[in-house]
Amino acid sequence: MDVSISKLKGFSKLDLRAKREVVANGRPTPELSGLQQATGQKAARSFQTAWYSRKDWLCGCASTSRLHCFPCLLFSPCDKVWTKSGFCDLKNLSRSLARHESSTAHIQSQIALKTFGRSEVDLALEEQRRLHISTHNAKVKENREVLKDLINAACFLAKQGLDFRGNEKGSSPSGRSNFVELLHAFAGKDERLARHLETSTLSSSLSDAMHEDLTEAIGEVIRNDIKREISAAPFVAVEVVETSDVTNEAQISVVLRYVAKREAACDVREAFVGFDDVSGDQRAPAVAQYVLGALEKYECLEKLVAQTYDGAAVTSSELHGLQARIKEKVPGAMSTHCHAHTVNLMLLHSAKCMPECRAFFKTAEGLGTFFRASTERARLLDDVIKRRLPRAASLRWSSSSRLLQTISTYHSDLRAVFRTMSDNPDSWDNDTVMMAAGYDRWLSQASTCFFILAYEDIFSVADALFSLLQNKVLDSAFCWARICDTIGFVDRQRQDFDSFHERFGKKCAALEMTDGVQGPKSVMDERKRLFYNILDNVSLQLKARFDHFGELAFFGLVDCTKFDEMSQHFDDAKLQSLSTYARFFDLFRLKADLIGLYSSQTVRDECKSPGQLLSFLAQKDLTQTVPEATKLLQLVLTIPVTPTSVERSSCALNRMKAYSRDRSHRGRLSSPAIIFIEAERLLRLREDKEDFYNKVTEIFVQKRRDLSADAGGIKYELCYL
């Protein structure tokens, strides 16, 4: 063992525990290759390690190539040669050894060393130390049990998206924060926690800093779990999505997508890694810096295979610059979209860029919310229409489609509901009466009918394309043909405004809207302009968002529904389309792996999707049998264009939106956010309760080790001796 001589020289200043450790470790006996003594031009004498066995007190210093006396270093540093400067005169070594070991100081030091820890004083000190350790560890055990309750309370509040402090000060009758109030609720069934709360300072101002460190520790455990999974994943994709907080400030949310291995299966994971406010700067350099920082933090920059910015706050003019900056760092990071998700985003963006369309859809969404906000309103709706209005989700355009179809079908009935509210003001609150009158006016306007009719045809083809891409994205040729058909349909619609306007007039007449076809020519010209703009924007978004579709032809290599066909004829063109990611693969071995899988009747019978196939290989311990095919499956599942991502991404994004929309940027902490959004991961981590508690506790202690105050009544007695 390499023991520093300088540490041995400070032996007298050490406490008893440290002294016992030094004595137990024994003397340092390194090889002293630098200890030589030359005679003339030839080295006549050099150090021999056998000397250590001849003298049980002899030790050496590797850094200075000097010999020392171990007992005298510890107990009697009076001999300057053997304890301070070190001995190096090999010519007189034998005489010096004999002289030193016969000295009184050396003999006393040897006696002190051999009897160390056995005197009455030493034994008393040892017993006192043993009692101290026992008492301390008992207190640590109790404190750690109490800390478990604090961890549970912090997990509950953060997972539910609740504020730790509560509303304004004094809002609680007890004057306590939500965090402390929850602990008191726990104490009703926990005597140990109840005793602690009676004697602690948990409700003091220190509790704010304490629970922030506690949530940070929980968040760090979640981040470490994400890092652990990513370190084992061969590929990573980054998804950057726009959300808005309660002040309507733009912010970006970063999600990392990868395939995680667990026991005998593989799962696609999408892990939230952070928010960032970009309301002040949505230019490419600022967004790229944040995205690259997140990738470097999770040490996955070299694994990046795809980047997507569906709904990101970056301006469209800056998008290509942003993608290019990421590609400067990682040339193989393909710019792509979740294709089923893309249909939703395509329509969303086409509406967002036109104020009239944006206002129309916001009002339509508000109409649905109006009835969900009150059971009395919903009951009247049920009585008149016999059904509820669909909820419009921002990333599910199909839900907006259903909402508008319902409004169109039950247009007259909805107006009857609102008129009932307006005609009976005494039966409703003021807000309901005023909003009912406003929605009735909105439904009576020809412009509302115009937008519903304009989007109905778009919805019909968009819904069909959405369904197709959810189920057939691996068949790139078929999907591309349907995408071209959809673009062609939109372009043809633009050439048929007269037919549209005729249908619009008939619809207005049926709904008794007199302003539908009458009015000055300028009104018709404005409608024509809006009609063209809507279709032009939809066509532009379709072309822009599917421009890289051909680069993903290799997805067809793992289309399980065509394995029988591909076993007869291997499509080399699809294999060559993998050129962007060729550095990750042995293409010759990959072709052999795929042909082997295509030819297996068992694989064809049991596996119907890339996810099922990868899980099959993992469960049957076949990943090393077809290693290149396994990597290809992981790549395909990582790139966020497959149906797997639609539900998971929407779920993750909905939780991000739910968390951010009720908070301002200033009041949003990263750890409560990651706990809320990664609630499913938190539940999985807590399955091994003791391991979870220990990890959180160690990080919590490390964060507050430099403080001397107590953490909410728990002294910093959380580390066992």
C-alpha positions in Angstrom: 0.0 0.0 0.0 1.4 3.4 -0.9 1.4 5.5 2.3 2.7 9.0 2.2 5.7 9.6 4.5 4.4 13.2 5.1 1.2 11.6 6.6 3.2 9.5 8.9 5.1 12.6 10.1 1.8 14.1 11.1 0.7 11.0 13.1 0.6 12.9 16.5 -2.0 15.3 15.1 -4.4 12.6 14.0 -7.4 11.5 16.0 -7.5 8.0 17.5 -9.5 6.5 14.6 -7.0 7.8 12.0 -4.1 6.7 14.1 -5.5 3.2 14.4 -5.9 3.1 10.6 -2.3 4.2 10.0 -1.0 1.5 12.4 -3.2 -1.2 10.9 -2.1 -0.3 7.3 1.5 -0.9 8.4 4.8 0.5 7.1 5.3 1.5 3.5 7.8 -0.8 1.7 8.1 0.4 -1.9 10.9 -0.5 -4.3 13.4 2.3 -4.2 15.0 2.1 -7.7 16.4 5.6 -7.3 18.4 4.7 -4.2 21.8 3.9 -5.6 25.3 4.9 -4.6 28.0 5.1 -7.3 31.7 4.5 -7.0 33.6 6.1 -9.9 31.6 5.5 -13.1 30.0 2.3 -12.0 27.0 1.8 -9.6 28.6 -0.3 -6.8 25.6 -0.3 -4.4 21.8 -0.2 -4.9 18.8 -0.8 -2.7 17.5 -4.3 -2.1 13.9 -5.0 -1.1 15.2 -7.9 1.0 16.3 -5.3 3.6 12.7 -4.7 4.6 12.4 -8.4 5.8 15.6 -8.1 7.8 14.4 -5.1 9.8 10.7 -5.0 10.7 10.9 -1.3 11.5 12.5 -0.2 8.1 10.3 1.7 5.6 10.8 3.7 2.5 9.6 6.8 0.6 9.1 6.2 -3.1 9.0 9.9 -4.0 12.4 10.8 -2.3 14.1 7.3 -2.5 15.0 7.5 1.1 14.8 5.1 4.0 13.0 5.8 7.3 12.2 4.3 10.7 8.5 3.5 10.9 8.1 3.5 14.7 10.1 6.7 15.1 8.2 8.5 12.4 5.0 7.8 14.5 6.2 8.2 18.1 9.6 9.9 18.4 10.6 12.2 15.5 13.8 13.3 17.2 16.3 11.6 14.9 16.5 13.9 11.9 18.0 11.4 9.6 15.6 8.4 10.1 12.5 10.5 10.6 12.9 13.7 8.6 15.4 13.9 5.8 15.7 10.1 5.3 18.7 7.8 5.1 20.6 7.3 1.7 24.2 6.5 2.6 24.3 2.9 1.4 28.1 2.7 2.1 27.5 3.0 5.9 24.0 1.4 5.9 24.9 -1.6 8.2 26.6 0.6 10.8 23.8 3.1 10.8 21.1 0.4 11.1 22.8 -1.1 14.2 23.4 2.3 15.8 19.8 3.5 15.3 18.0 0.3 16.5 20.1 0.3 19.7 19.1 3.9 20.5 16.8 4.6 23.5 14.4 6.7 21.3 14.0 3.8 18.8 13.4 1.2 21.6 10.7 3.5 23.2 9.1 4.0 19.8 9.0 0.3 19.1 7.4 -0.3 22.5 4.8 2.4 21.8 4.0 0.9 18.4 3.7 -2.7 19.7 1.4 -1.6 22.6 -0.6 1.0 20.7 -4.3 0.9 21.6 -3.8 -1.4 24.6 -3.2 1.0 27.4 -6.0 2.0 29.8 -6.3 5.4 28.3 -6.4 4.0 24.8 -9.0 1.4 25.8 -11.1 4.1 27.5 -10.9 6.3 24.4 -11.8 3.3 22.2 -14.9 2.5 24.3 -15.9 6.1 24.2 -15.5 6.1 20.5 -17.5 2.9 20.2 -20.4 4.3 22.2 -20.3 7.5 20.1 -20.4 5.5 16.9 -23.3 3.4 18.2 -25.3 6.5 19.3 -24.5 8.3 16.1 -25.5 5.4 13.9 -28.8 4.9 15.8 -29.6 8.6 15.3 -28.6 8.3 11.6 -31.0 5.3 11.2 -33.8 7.3 12.8 -33.1 10.4 10.6 -33.0 8.3 7.5 -36.4 6.8 8.3 -37.8 10.3 8.8 -36.1 11.4 5.5 -38.0 8.7 3.7 -41.2 10.5 4.7 -39.8 13.7 3.4 -38.8 12.0 0.1 -42.3 10.5 -0.2 -43.9 13.9 0.3 -41.6 15.6 -2.2 -42.3 12.9 -4.8 -46.0 13.2 -4.3 -46.2 17.0 -4.7 -43.8 17.1 -7.7 -45.4 14.1 -9.4 -48.8 15.7 -9.1 -47.5 19.1 -10.2 -48.4 20.8 -6.9 -46.5 23.8 -5.5 -44.4 23.0 -2.4 -45.0 26.4 -0.8 -48.7 26.6 -1.6 -50.5 29.8 -2.6 -49.9 33.2 -1.1 -48.5 33.2 2.4 -51.2 32.8 5.0 -53.6 30.9 2.6 -53.4 27.9 4.8 -55.2 28.2 8.2 -52.1 26.7 9.9 -49.8 29.0 8.0 -47.8 26.0 6.8 -46.7 25.2 3.3 -48.1 22.4 1.2 -45.0 20.4 1.9 -45.2 20.7 5.7 -48.9 20.2 5.7 -48.6 17.0 3.8 -46.0 15.8 6.3 -48.4 16.5 9.1 -51.0 14.4 7.3 -48.5 11.5 7.0 -47.8 11.9 10.8 -51.3 10.9 11.5 -50.3 7.3 10.9 -46.6 7.6 11.7 -45.6 8.1 15.4 -42.0 8.5 14.6 -42.7 11.3 12.1 -45.2 12.9 14.6 -42.5 13.0 17.3 -40.1 14.6 14.9 -42.5 17.3 13.8 -43.2 18.2 17.4 -39.6 19.0 18.0 -38.3 20.1 14.6 -38.0 23.5 12.9 -39.5 22.1 9.7 -41.9 24.9 9.3 -39.2 27.5 9.4 -37.8 29.3 6.4 -35.0 26.7 6.2 -37.6 24.2 4.9 -37.8 26.0 1.5 -34.1 25.5 0.8 -34.3 22.0 2.3 -37.1 20.8 0.0 -35.5 22.4 -3.0 -32.3 20.3 -2.3 -34.5 17.3 -1.7 -36.3 17.6 -5.1 -33.0 18.3 -6.8 -31.7 15.0 -5.3 -34.8 13.1 -6.6 -34.4 14.8 -10.0 -30.7 13.8 -10.0 -31.6 10.1 -9.4 -34.0 10.3 -12.4 -31.3 12.0 -14.6 -28.8 9.4 -13.6 -31.2 6.6 -14.6 -31.7 8.3 -18.0 -27.9 8.6 -18.4 -27.5 4.9 -17.5 -30.0 3.9 -20.2 -28.6 6.2 -22.8 -25.0 5.0 -22.1 -26.2 1.5 -23.1 -28.1 2.6 -26.1 -26.4 2.6 -29.5 -28.4 5.5 -31.0 -30.2 8.6 -29.8 -32.6 11.0 -31.5 -33.4 14.5 -30.2 -36.9 16.0 -30.3 -37.3 19.7 -29.7 -40.9 20.9 -29.1 -42.4 24.2 -28.3 -44.5 24.7 -25.1 -45.7 28.0 -23.5 -45.9 28.9 -19.8 -48.7 30.8 -18.0 -47.3 34.2 -19.3 -47.5 32.8 -22.9 -43.7 33.0 -23.2 -42.2 30.6 -25.7 -39.9 27.8 -24.4 -38.4 24.7 -25.9 -38.6 21.3 -24.4 -35.9 18.7 -25.2 -36.7 15.0 -25.4 -34.1 12.3 -26.1 -35.4 9.1 -27.8 -33.6 5.8 -27.6 -34.1 2.0 -27.3 -33.5 0.8 -23.7 -32.8 -2.8 -22.8 -34.5 -4.3 -19.8 -34.1 -7.9 -18.7 -35.2 -9.9 -21.8 -36.9 -7.1 -23.7 -36.3 -3.8 -25.4 -38.4 -0.6 -25.1 -38.5 2.7 -27.0 -38.0 5.4 -24.4 -38.5 9.2 -24.7 -36.9 11.0 -21.8 -37.6 14.6 -21.0 -34.3 16.4 -20.2 -35.2 20.1 -19.8 -37.0 23.3 -20.5 -35.3 26.5 -21.8 -36.9 30.0 -22.3 -36.3 31.2 -25.8 -38.8 34.0 -25.8 -35.9 36.5 -26.0 -33.9 34.8 -28.7 -35.4 32.2 -31.1 -32.5 32.4 -33.5 -30.6 29.2 -34.6 -27.4 29.9 -32.6 -29.3 30.2 -29.3 -31.5 27.1 -29.8 -28.6 25.1 -31.2 -26.4 26.0 -28.2 -29.1 24.7 -25.8 -29.7 21.5 -27.7 -26.0 20.7 -28.0 -25.6 21.4 -24.3 -28.3 18.9 -23.5 -26.7 16.2 -25.7 -23.2 16.8 -24.2 -24.6 16.7 -20.7 -26.0 13.2 -21.4 -22.9 12.2 -23.3 -24.7 11.1 -26.4 -23.5 13.6 -29.1 -21.7 10.8 -31.0 -24.8 8.6 -30.9 -27.1 11.2 -32.4 -28.9 9.9 -35.6 -31.9 12.2 -36.0 -33.2 15.6 -35.0 -36.7 16.8 -35.2 -38.2 20.2 -34.4 -42.0 19.5 -34.6 -43.6 22.6 -33.2 -40.4 24.1 -31.9 -40.3 27.8 -31.1 -37.5 28.5 -33.5 -38.7 30.6 -36.4 -39.2 28.9 -39.7 -36.6 31.0 -41.4 -34.0 29.9 -38.8 -35.0 26.2 -38.9 -32.5 25.2 -41.7 -29.8 27.1 -40.0 -30.5 25.3 -36.7 -30.4 21.9 -38.4 -27.2 22.8 -40.2 -25.5 23.8 -36.9 -26.4 20.4 -35.3 -25.1 18.7 -38.5 -21.8 20.6 -38.2 -21.2 18.7 -34.9 -22.9 15.4 -36.0 -23.0 15.0 -39.8 -25.2 11.9 -39.6 -28.0 13.7 -37.6 -30.8 13.5 -40.1 -33.5 16.1 -40.0 -36.8 14.3 -39.9 -40.3 14.3 -38.4 -42.7 11.8 -36.9 -44.7 11.2 -40.1 -48.0 10.6 -38.5 -47.3 13.4 -36.1 -46.3 15.5 -39.1 -49.8 15.5 -40.5 -51.0 17.1 -37.2 -48.2 19.6 -37.1 -48.6 20.4 -40.8 -52.2 21.6 -40.3 -51.3 23.2 -37.0 -48.6 25.3 -38.6 -50.8 26.2 -41.6 -53.4 27.6 -39.2 -50.9 29.3 -36.9 -49.4 31.5 -39.6 -52.8 33.1 -40.4 -54.3 35.2 -37.6 -57.9 34.6 -38.9 -57.4 30.8 -38.8 -55.7 30.9 -35.5 -58.5 32.9 -33.9 -61.1 30.5 -35.4 -59.5 27.4 -34.0 -58.9 29.0 -30.6 -62.6 29.9 -30.4 -63.6 26.4 -31.4 -61.4 24.9 -28.7 -62.8 27.3 -26.2 -66.3 26.2 -27.1 -65.5 22.7 -26.1 -63.9 23.9 -22.9 -66.9 26.0 -22.1 -69.1 22.9 -21.6 -66.5 20.8 -19.8 -66.0 23.6 -17.2 -69.4 23.2 -15.7 -71.6 20.2 -15.0 -74.8 22.3 -15.4 -73.7 23.4 -18.9 -72.8 19.8 -19.8 -76.1 18.6 -18.6 -78.0 21.1 -20.8 -75.8 20.0 -23.7 -76.7 16.4 -23.1 -80.4 17.2 -22.9 -80.4 19.0 -26.3 -77.7 17.3 -28.4 -77.4 13.9 -26.6 -73.6 14.0 -26.9 -70.5 15.8 -25.6 -68.1 17.9 -27.7 -64.8 16.2 -28.5 -61.8 17.6 -26.7 -59.3 19.3 -29.0 -55.7 18.4 -28.3 -53.0 20.7 -29.7 -51.0 17.9 -31.3 -53.9 15.8 -32.4 -55.4 17.5 -35.4 -57.8 14.6 -35.8 -59.4 15.7 -32.5 -59.9 19.2 -33.9 -61.4 17.5 -37.0 -63.9 15.7 -34.9 -64.7 18.8 -32.9 -65.4 20.9 -36.1 -67.5 18.0 -37.6 -69.6 18.0 -34.4 -70.0 21.8 -34.5 -71.0 21.6 -38.2 -73.5 18.7 -37.7 -75.1 20.2 -34.6 -74.8 23.9 -35.5 -78.5 24.7 -35.0 -78.7 22.7 -31.8 -75.7 24.4 -30.3 -77.2 27.8 -31.0 -80.4 26.6 -29.3 -78.4 25.7 -26.2 -76.7 29.1 -26.1 -80.0 30.9 -26.6 -81.5 28.9 -23.8 -78.8 30.2 -21.5 -79.2 33.8 -22.8 -83.0 33.7 -22.4 -82.8 32.5 -18.8 -80.2 34.7 -17.2 -81.5 34.1 -13.7 -80.7 30.4 -14.0 -77.0 30.9 -14.9 -74.0 32.8 -13.6 -72.9 36.0 -15.3 -69.9 34.4 -17.0 -72.1 31.7 -18.5 -74.6 34.2 -19.9 -72.0 36.5 -21.4 -70.0 33.6 -23.0 -73.2 32.0 -24.3 -74.1 35.2 -26.0 -70.6 35.4 -27.5 -70.6 31.9 -28.8 -74.1 32.3 -30.3 -72.8 35.3 -32.2 -69.8 33.4 -33.4 -71.9 30.5 -34.7 -74.2 33.0 -36.5 -71.4 34.5 -38.5 -70.8 33.5 -42.1 -67.0 33.6 -41.5 -67.4 30.7 -39.0 -69.3 28.6 -41.7 -66.6 29.6 -44.2 -63.7 28.2 -42.1 -65.6 25.0 -41.2 -66.4 24.3 -44.8 -62.9 25.3 -46.0 -61.3 22.8 -43.6 -63.8 19.9 -44.0 -62.2 18.7 -47.3 -58.7 19.1 -45.9 -59.7 17.1 -42.8 -61.0 14.2 -45.0 -57.7 13.7 -46.8 -55.6 14.6 -43.7 -57.3 12.1 -41.5 -56.9 9.4 -44.1 -53.2 10.2 -44.5 -52.7 10.3 -40.7 -54.2 6.8 -40.4 -52.1 5.5 -43.3 -48.8 6.8 -41.8 -49.6 5.3 -38.4 -49.9 1.8 -39.9 -47.9 1.8 -43.2 -44.9 4.0 -42.6 -42.5 1.1 -43.2 -43.8 0.8 -46.8 -42.1 3.9 -48.0 -43.1 3.6 -51.7 -46.8 3.1 -50.9 -46.8 6.0 -48.4 -44.9 8.3 -50.7 -47.6 7.7 -53.4 -50.4 8.6 -51.0 -48.5 11.7 -49.9 -48.2 12.8 -53.5 -51.9 12.1 -54.0 -52.7 14.3 -50.9 -50.6 17.2 -52.2 -52.3 16.9 -55.6 -55.7 16.9 -54.0 -54.9 20.2 -52.1 -53.5 21.8 -55.3 -56.6 20.8 -57.3 -58.9 22.3 -54.6 -57.2 25.6 -55.1 -58.4 25.7 -58.7 -62.0 25.2 -57.7 -62.9 28.2 -55.6 -66.1 28.9 -57.5 -67.5 25.4 -56.7 -66.5 25.9 -53.0 -68.1 29.3 -52.9 -71.3 27.9 -54.3 -71.4 25.2 -51.6 -70.6 27.9 -49.0 -73.6 29.9 -50.2 -76.0 27.0 -49.9 -74.7 26.2 -46.4 -75.3 29.8 -45.3 -78.8 29.8 -46.8 -79.6 26.5 -45.0 -78.4 28.1 -41.7 -80.3 31.3 -42.5 -77.1 33.4 -42.6 -78.0 36.3 -44.9 -74.5 37.7 -45.1 -73.2 34.4 -46.6 -73.6 35.3 -50.3 -74.6 38.9 -50.2 -72.3 41.9 -49.7 -69.8 43.9 -51.7 -67.3 42.4 -54.0 -64.5 43.1 -51.6 -66.0 40.5 -49.1 -65.9 37.8 -51.8 -62.3 38.8 -52.7 -61.3 38.6 -49.1 -62.8 35.1 -48.8 -61.0 34.1 -52.0 -57.7 35.3 -50.6 -58.2 33.4 -47.3 -59.2 30.2 -49.3 -56.1 30.4 -51.4 -53.9 31.1 -48.4 -55.3 28.2 -46.4 -54.6 25.7 -49.3 -51.3 27.2 -50.2 -50.1 26.9 -46.6 -51.2 23.3 -46.3 -49.6 22.4 -49.6 -46.3 24.2 -48.6 -46.3 22.4 -45.2 -46.9 19.0 -46.8 -44.0 19.4 -49.3 -41.6 20.8 -46.7 -42.3 18.2 -44.0 -42.1 15.1 -46.3 -39.1 16.3 -48.4 -36.7 13.8 -46.7 -39.1 10.8 -46.9 -37.1 9.0 -49.6 -34.0 8.9 -47.3 -35.8 6.4 -45.1 -36.3 3.7 -47.6 -34.2 1.4 -45.5 -37.2 1.2 -43.0 -38.6 -1.3 -45.5 -35.9 -3.7 -44.6 -37.6 -4.4 -41.3 -41.2 -4.4 -42.6 -42.2 -7.7 -41.0 -45.4 -8.0 -43.1 -43.2 -8.4 -46.2 -40.5 -10.9 -44.9 -41.9 -13.7 -47.0 -41.7 -11.6 -50.2 -38.2 -10.3 -49.3 -37.0 -13.8 -48.6 -37.4 -14.4 -52.3 -35.9 -11.2 -53.5 -33.7 -8.9 -51.4 -34.0 -5.2 -52.2 -30.4 -3.9 -52.4 -31.6 -0.4 -53.1 -33.1 -0.2 -49.7 -29.8 -1.4 -48.2 -27.9 1.3 -50.1 -30.3 4.0 -48.7 -28.7 3.3 -45.3 -25.6 5.3 -46.5 -26.1 8.1 -44.0 -25.6 5.6 -41.2 -23.1 3.3 -43.0 -20.4 4.0 -40.4 -22.5 2.1 -37.8 -22.9 -1.0 -39.9 -21.1 -3.9 -41.6 -23.4 -3.9 -44.6 -22.3 -7.3 -45.9 -23.0 -8.9 -42.5 -26.3 -6.9 -42.2 -27.5 -8.4 -45.5 -26.7 -11.9 -44.3 -28.5 -11.2 -41.0 -31.6 -9.9 -42.7 -31.8 -12.8 -45.2 -31.6 -15.2 -42.2 -34.5 -13.5 -40.5 -36.5 -13.3 -43.7 -36.1 -17.1 -44.2 -37.3 -18.0 -40.7 -40.9 -19.2 -40.5 -40.9 -18.7 -36.8 -39.9 -15.0 -37.2 -42.5 -14.5 -39.9 -45.3 -16.0 -37.7 -44.5 -14.3 -34.4 -43.2 -10.9 -35.4 -45.5 -8.3 -37.0 -43.5 -5.1 -36.3 -39.9 -3.9 -35.7 -40.6 -3.6 -32.0 -41.9 -7.1 -31.7 -39.0 -8.4 -33.7 -36.4 -6.7 -31.5 -38.1 -8.0 -28.3 -38.3 -11.5 -29.9 -34.5 -11.4 -30.5 -33.8 -10.2 -27.0 -36.1 -12.8 -25.3 -34.7 -15.7 -27.3 -31.1 -14.5 -26.8 -30.5 -14.0 -30.5 -29.2 -10.4 -30.5 -25.6 -11.7 -30.9 -26.6 -14.1 -33.5 -27.8 -11.3 -35.8 -25.9 -8.3 -34.4 -26.2 -6.0 -37.4 -29.9 -6.7 -37.8 -30.4 -5.9 -34.1 -28.6 -2.6 -34.6 -30.8 -1.8 -37.6 -34.0 -2.5 -35.6 -32.7 -0.2 -32.8 -31.9 2.5 -35.4 -35.4 2.3 -37.0 -37.1 2.5 -33.6 -34.9 5.4 -32.5 -35.7 7.7 -35.5 -39.0 9.3 -34.5 -41.0 8.5 -37.6 -42.5 5.2 -36.5 -46.0 4.7 -35.1 -44.5 3.8 -31.7 -43.6 7.5 -31.1 -47.1 8.9 -31.8 -48.8 7.9 -28.5 -45.7 8.1 -26.3 -44.6 11.5 -27.7 -48.1 12.9 -27.4 -48.2 11.7 -23.8 -44.8 13.2 -22.9 -45.7 16.5 -24.6 -49.1 16.7 -22.9 -47.4 16.3 -19.5 -44.8 19.0 -20.5 -47.6 21.4 -21.6 -49.6 20.6 -18.4 -46.6 21.4 -16.3 -45.5 24.5 -18.0 -48.8 26.2 -18.8 -49.5 26.8 -15.1 -46.1 28.2 -14.3 -44.0 31.2 -15.3 -40.4 30.7 -16.4 -39.2 32.3 -13.2 -41.1 29.9 -11.0 -40.2 26.8 -12.9 -37.5 24.6 -11.4 -36.0 21.8 -13.5 -36.1 19.0 -10.9 -39.9 19.3 -10.1 -40.4 19.4 -13.9 -38.5 16.2 -14.6 -40.2 14.5 -11.6 -43.7 15.5 -13.0 -43.0 14.6 -16.6 -41.0 11.5 -15.9 -43.6 10.2 -13.4 -43.6 6.7 -15.0 -39.9 6.4 -14.6 -40.1 7.6 -11.0 -42.6 4.8 -10.2 -40.3 2.2 -11.7 -37.3 3.5 -9.7 -39.4 3.4 -6.5 -40.1 -0.3 -7.0 -36.8 -1.0 -5.2 -37.6 1.3 -2.3 -34.5 1.0 -0.3 -32.2 1.5 -3.2 -34.2 4.6 -4.3 -34.2 6.1 -0.8 -30.4 5.4 -0.4 -29.6 7.1 -3.7 -31.7 10.2 -2.9 -30.3 10.4 0.6 -26.6 10.2 -0.6 -27.1 13.0 -3.2 -29.1 15.1 -0.7 -26.4 14.7 2.0 -23.7 15.6 -0.6 -25.6 18.8 -1.6 -25.9 20.0 1.9 -22.7 18.7 3.4 -21.1 22.2 3.4 -23.8 23.7 5.6 -23.8 23.6 9.4 -27.5 24.4 10.1 -30.0 21.6 10.3 -32.2 20.5 7.5 -35.7 21.0 8.6 -35.0 19.6 12.1 -32.9 16.7 10.9 -29.3 17.4 11.9 -26.7 16.5 9.4 -26.5 13.1 11.0 -27.3 11.1 7.9 -24.0 9.4 7.3 -23.0 6.2 9.1 -19.7 6.1 10.8 
